[in-house]
């Protein structure tokens, strides 16, 4: 049997904390710690019967006392059998305890998964939620929660991952080159609270690549001169055009021209690349590059999504420096 409690004393009246609680899972939820964690979503307005989902864990609202508590019963078939409750409790006229209490019986694979992965992630999420409550209420936190090394490792496997998608027909990308000899696109899902400025995403994608990507790009710079192709240097990913939701980057070279579009859509970010080849040298060069390009593009976009999600919590703004 799992019995798990997380709580925080907040120096504000219960009405202020209760107002946050009643937004949980809704479109104006200010309590759930996104974008670092997948949002809690409800299939209908908050009320008994509503099905909640967060990160694949499903539970159903069985009781809602406005501005006081929400009780969820875990859906069958997940290896978790029990309930969890988010509640607020007045300690005085200007102090309130925000508490999450869970009690569940484990079965099947969850007996192994809970202590190894689900439990540590659950604890980290709840501490981040309590930190979010303090930030929204303007009371702190004085000492923000920090993920353990194990949770950081788990999040590397569970975090957002870029996948190939259809090349979008966007105002900046359409007609960016006179002729397109190659085009591809990759997208990563983003959660509420993630950066909306496409320039922020472009800087995150191309500004600080993973060490192995940086090594590949450095090797490219060192080798292209041998075959008579100009080294591109740092100007390869200069911004050439922008709009409210898209940034276009790229450069023109003797062997090829390319453009990269970074587009921020409501629920995802799309990185698209189009290439125009000029001559035999360009075709030979790109015949090699196109084999590694998709892998690098996905790695750049995935890393950017994880860095920006982590930077939403000041306690983890150094995730990028730790290789996240």
Protein Blocks (a to p, Z undefined) as FASTA:
>chain_A
ZZdddddddfbdfklmmmmmmmgoiaklckbccfkbccdddfbdcdehiacdeehiacdd
fbdcehkbccddddehkopacddddddddfbfkbccdddddddddehjllmmmmmmmmmm
mmmmmmmmmmmmmmmnonacfbdcdddfklmmmmmmmmccdddddddddfklnopafbdf
bdcdddddddehiafbfklmmmmmmmmgcfklmmmmmmmmmmmmmnopacebjmlmgcfb
dcfkbcceddddfkbccdddddddfkbccdddddddfblmlmmmmmmmmmmmmmmmmmmm
mmmmmmmmmmmpmklmmmmmnoZZ
